[in-house]
Amino acid sequence: MNNGPQPVAGFGLENPGKMHWVPVIGSATTSFIERTVADGFSETAAASVIGEAREILGNCVDPQSTPKQTALLAVGRVQSGKTLSFTTVTALARDNGYGVVVLLTGTTGNLKTQSENRLRRDLQLGVLQSHTTWTHLSNPSLANKAALDQAVSAWRAHKQGQKAKKQPTLVITVLKHHKRLSALADVMSLISLGDIPVLVIDDEADQATLNTKAASNLKKGLADESGTYASIAKLRNALPFHSFLQYTATPQANLLMAIADRLNPDYAKVLTTGDAYTGGEFFFTEKTELLREIPEDEEEFDDTEIPESLQEAVRSFLLVCAVAEAEDALVNRSMLIQASQYRERHEVYADWVQGLLSSWRQLISDHESTTKALFEATWRDLEKTWQHIPSFDQLWSHLEDVCGDVRLVVVNSEGEEVDWGAKRFWILVGGQKLDRGFTVEGLVTTYMPRPKALTPDTLQQRARFFGYRRGYAAGIRVFLQPDVRSAYSEYVKDEGVLHRALREHNGQPLSEWRRSFLLSGGMKQLVRSNVIGRTTVNLDFKEGWVQQRRIPDRTDQVIDNLGRAEAFMSFLQSEGVLQDVRTVLPATHFKDVRGNRPVTLLAADRNPDEIVRYLLSLDVNGSDQVTVTAVCAWLSSLAQSQGIDVVFMDSLISAGQSGRTVTGLSTNIFTGRSPAKVAGDDMAKLNYTGDRSVHASNPTLHVRAFKVTDTKFEGPVADRLPWFAVWVPSEHRKNVVLEVLP
């Protein structure tokens, strides 16, 4: 087989330097992408999808090499086209000599059906014209051994030259449940697969797949395995020649697997999103006018009265449906009510909405004035973002029919399935079953009265309103509680930092990347604690100041760090940006009239990258290494437009200091107010407002030199120990979760 890159009209090529081998683009990939483009997907976006899929497959096992096993990670965003990516990878696998593709679908029946139907449609599985390309089996067990044997034997015969015609690739879809996975592993272990390249794709790989006993193993030195994890390990043992490709939008848990974990990825790829995607940045940075608040007085569930905000949300949804009705548009329009984790509340919300639809239908028929006024007020709200919305009178004439045409469905373990082709307009009510992986077609209105999730991955996975919705985004409304909105706004920034770090590491072994994550929005923990297989530390920036705690071990460390501090100050001095803090900081905040003190210098609005370079250049010990890494991760999360102030306390001069002890420095480096007995903020009686007041509104780095009285260092080094501290403004305070390296 020719492993060189093959040109295909309209499609670019990925950088071969980021691949172990270069997959070709064959007929399976070409026909799938051509169908996708024919359905309205742009050729530019298709080229990007193919390029990324080639890079991903090019880091899987080479089907022409000797058998081995690898694990990889593909990181997308919620509702961002991960299915399109792994379907393209599946088609490429077919073109490049993979005999079997196994797709681990969702953990529930409806998610499996959704994923399986999408795959069958996209690859035309079961279509007669595709029988020479694909053979599909769903949840196979020992009863399917003959069919599996036949498919694998045919593929091997072609590979060995005994059959001239290329044989179909076997596609297996299996529910991610320990019994189904174990049954598949049992039958696969009875089939000779040593020379058959297999691709295993794990959809929503942070859910159910991971070992829920990882944290306990780390603590106790054990190697116990949870049920689904053990079944996946059993399946992998039955596949001597395969890659295990994990797809997720919330990869934190996957990145914190134990180093020895067989699922621990060797490689990670962050997927790009198309131009039509509406995700976190779109809703919580660019288009915040699409967000609506669920008032505080409605946050507590009360089953006696339907909330006003819910009524407003339903009115907004019905008007959007009326636009589709007026334009005879054959499109789905949906409303999602993520009511609660408690099933009994689903019925309450469903009864409320059904009552609204019935009563409004009659009131609209009667042209009742109050109802009409309420709908017109909602129309005016939509008009603020929807420039070309039809007139209210035109939509009012369709609302009676729309109220009668909406299908209301409760989606939980006792609810029914959604057949999107049966109706245009849907209102879905549910809880956990709507939290992850569930695709809501044409979603325009989201009502989420649920409190803030405890972990970022759960929070993010609830955002079903993300997706390729830019074409009708003007009519979207998302109703959230204030703290939930704030948590999303913060998580968007944290996710961007993680994706940027993974992109910068692209092409390098993931084992060489030190894990660091930002944790904002009042989240209690990064992920569910039982799946974390690495030692991590949580550095809390919420106190405002973060400081160095340990003195260097060696004299040369002191000399080097002091030299770097002086060079940094000299560089800023040469740029002419250093100023006396007394001329910079406002007199209402800062005062220093102490006599015979060296001048403290400040350089304002420096680039965060400049501060990161300085801190990373320092040679520090123990816990200070964690502090430096965490501070740099935090600084990297800031916008490049965010200025950082740099302060050189006393111009790095230690002469005149009475001296500090090592123990004292480890607990507090700051000189307090003087005189200390002055109460309150009586500036007139103060000579000095204290070191902690030496900052303006920007994040601020303090660099200083201390005379230390009880060090082992001799000579002038002991009198000039360099030290750093960082002040974090309240609006930037968050936690950094950092891997502790052995």
C-alpha positions, 0 to 999 in steps of 0.5 A: 500500500502507498503510505504517501500523502495523496492529493484530493481536490479541495482538501488540504494535507496535514503536517506529516511531521505530527504523525507517525505515519501518513494515512491516505484518503481513499474512496470511503473517506471521499464519498463520506465527505462528499455526502457531508458537503452535499448536505451543506457542510462547507469544503473549507470546514471539510478540509479541516476535518479531514486534516485533523482526522488524518493527524489523529489516525496517523498517531494511531498504530500503523496498520502496516507495522508490527502489532502493538497497542496505543491510547490517544485522546481527541478533545472537542467542545460540547456539541462541536462535531466530535461525531463528525470527527470520529466518523471521518477517522472511521472512514480513513481507517477503512481506507488505510487497512484497518479491518475492524472499528469498534465504537463504544457508544453512550451508557444509556440506550437512547445515547447508543441509539442516537450514536448508532443511527448517526453512524449508520446514516453517515457511513450508509451502514446497512445500505445495499450499495455499501455492503462491499465497504462495511459490515455492521454488528450491534452489541455482538456476543457469542451468538455472533461468533460465526458472523465475526469470524467470517468478516475477519477471515475475509479481511485477512484473505484480502490482506494476504493476497488470497482475495483480489477484492478489498473486503468490508471493514467490520464496524461494531457498536456496543453499549458502554456497559460492563455486561455488553463490553464483557460479552464482546470481549468474550467473543473477540477473544475466540477469534484470531485477531493478532494480525488485524488492525483494530480501531476502538473509539470511545465516545464520551470517554470521561464517562463510565470508562475511567477506573473509579477506584483510581484514587483509592489505588493511589492512596493504598498502593492497590490495582483494583478495577471498577466494572466498566473499566475492567470490561474495557481492559478485558476487551483490549486484551482480546485485541493485540493490534489496536489503538484506543481513541478517546473522544471527550469535550471534558478531558480533565479526568482523562488527563489525570489517569495514573501514569501506569494506566493502560488508558493513559493517552500517549497523544492528544489532539484538540479539535477545531470548531467550524465557523457556525459553531456557537460555544462558550465564548459565543454565549458568555463573551460575544453574545451575552444579550442572548442570556436571561436570568432566572430571578433569585426568588424563583430559584427555590422549587415551589410546585404550587406556582409556575415561575414567571421566567418559565412562562417567558421562556415558553413564550419565546420558544413559541414565537420562534416556532411561529416564525418557522410556521410563517416561513413554512420551514421544514426544520426542528425547533426545540426547547429544553427544560433541564428541570432537576435530577429528581424525576418527580419534578419532571412531571411537575414541569411537564404539567406546567408547560402542558397547562400553558399550551392548552390555556394559551391556545384557547386564549389566543383563539379568543384574542384575549388582550392580556395574553396578546400583550405578554406575547408582544412584550416577548416579541419585542425582546426577541426583536432586540437580537433578531433584526429580520424577525417577522412582525408580531401580528404575522406571528400572532396569527400562527400561535394558535396552531403552534400551541397545538403542534408542539410535542412535549416529552419527558426524557428520563429512564421512564420517558419516551424516545424522541423521533425528530422526524415525527414533529417539527416542534418539541419541548423536552423536560428532564434531568441527568439524561439530558446532561451529556451526549444528548443531541437536541435538534434545532434547540433555541430555548434552554431553561435551566433552573438547576443549581450550579454543578459541583465539577466543571465537567458536569457544568459543561456537559449540561450546555446542550445549547452549544452547537452549530446554531449560528444560523438561527442564533438571534432567536436563541434564549438561555435562562440560567440562575446568576451563579450558574451563568457566572460559573459558565463565564469563568469556565470558558476562560479555563477551558481556553487555557487548557486547550491552548496548553494542549495545542502548544504541546501537540506533536510531543508525547503527552507523558512530557506535559505536566498537568495543570488546570484552572478551577474557577466559578466557585467549583468545589473540585476539578473532577469526581475525586475517585477517578484521579490517579495522579497526585495533585495539589490545589493552590488557592489564589483566593487570599489575594497574595501568593508568595515564595516560602522556601529559601534556596539550598545552595549559594549558587541558587541565591547568586543566580536568582539575584542576578535574574532579579537585577537583570529584570530591573535593569531591563525595565530601567533601560526602557524608562518605565520604572517609577517611584511608587509614591508618584504612581499609587493613589494617596487614598490607598498608599502612603510612605513617608518613612525616612531613609528608605530606598525607593520602591520602583514600579513598572506598570502594565507589563505583558503577562508573558514577560512575567512568566518568563521571569518566574520560570527562570528562577531556581526554586525548591520544593513547594515553590516549584509548584507555586511558580508553575501554578502562578504561570498557569494563572498568568497564561490564562489572562488576556494579553491585554491584561497588564501586570505591574512589577514592583521592586521593593526598596530597589532590591536594596537590603541595607538598613534591614534589621534582618529576618529569620527563615521561619519568619519568611516562610509565613509572612514576608510583608512589613506591616503598617507603621505605626502598627497601633494606628487604628482603621484607615486614618492615613494622616497618622500613618507613616506607611500603609504596609507592603500589602498596599503596594499595588494598584488594580492590576495583578502585581509581582513583588520582587525584593531582597531580604537580609536573613539572619539564620542562613548557612550562606556566608558573605554578602549573599546572606544579606540579599536573598531574592524573594517574590510574591504575587497579588491577585485581584479579586476578579481574577482569583481562582484555584490552580490544580497542578500535578505533583511530579515524583 
